[in-house]
Amino acid sequence: MYNQETVITSYLLNVTNLANVTNYYHHHLGLDILEKASKQVILGLAGRPLLILKEQVGQTRQQVAGLYHTAFLVPDQASLGGILRHLLVTNTPLLGGADHGYSQALYLQDPEDNGIEIYWDKPLSNWDVRATGQIIGVTEELDGTRLLELADNRTGLPQNTKLGHIHLQVTDLKANRTFYQHNLGFELKSSMKQADFLAYGLYHHHLAANTWTRAKLTIRSRNQLGLGTYALTVPDLDLVREQLDVNNYPYRNLATKLALTDPNGIELIIS
């Protein structure tokens, strides 16, 4: 079975219109509102926080490193078909869909242009796993008609949905790869022109990064719109701490977690 121990457990988005973005994730994607305050909303499923929305006043979108998309992993193809039907019924705009060989995915954006992927993993026997450990993906047309034929009857993400991976837009692909490999122990599963796909163990990617944008991205500053923080669970926290010490990479101890900032200015909370 592929590695399910490493997960992106939650993430934080800085937004300008808290009510509007909350409505999108709650009514269109079906996330539950777990906590609500004047400037912050926590959404999730089955009592598990997945997304924190934090309102930032006076901010405008800048050309900085950050989120390409966050990927919600649903348990099976029928769930993905059900989500597709729900999105169509609710007139939720879709950017498109794709069959990646190891998964099938839908792509969309929230009202403040934060990317979202919703996908299911095909059985491991369908994956192109090489002897080197690389897992090769493709981008082919998604059979939406077949997906709708297999759809279950749902009006939002299943309660056992989790965050399968996160995909970043970065300032420097090589520097990003070095950081995540040498400090956090990720393995490079595949790469293409201007994009890397990294994971722990047997998985196609827990983390992706690209430099596809034509704009010259700069490092994020705290509280800028978009991705502010994401939380990552790793198989061996002590090993990560040791590696950070060896490489003299700064971090903070938070009881049973570590906090640090990656080369793009994105804060990570590692447990």
Helices and strands as residue ranges (DSSP letters): E 7-15, H 18-23, I 24-28, E 32-36, E 40-45, E 48-55, E 66-73, H 77-89, E 96-99, E 103-109, E 115-121, G 124-126, E 128-129, E 135-136, H 144-149, E 162-169, H 173-182, E 187-192, E 195-199, E 207-210, E 226-233, H 237-246, E 252-254, E 257-261, E 267-270
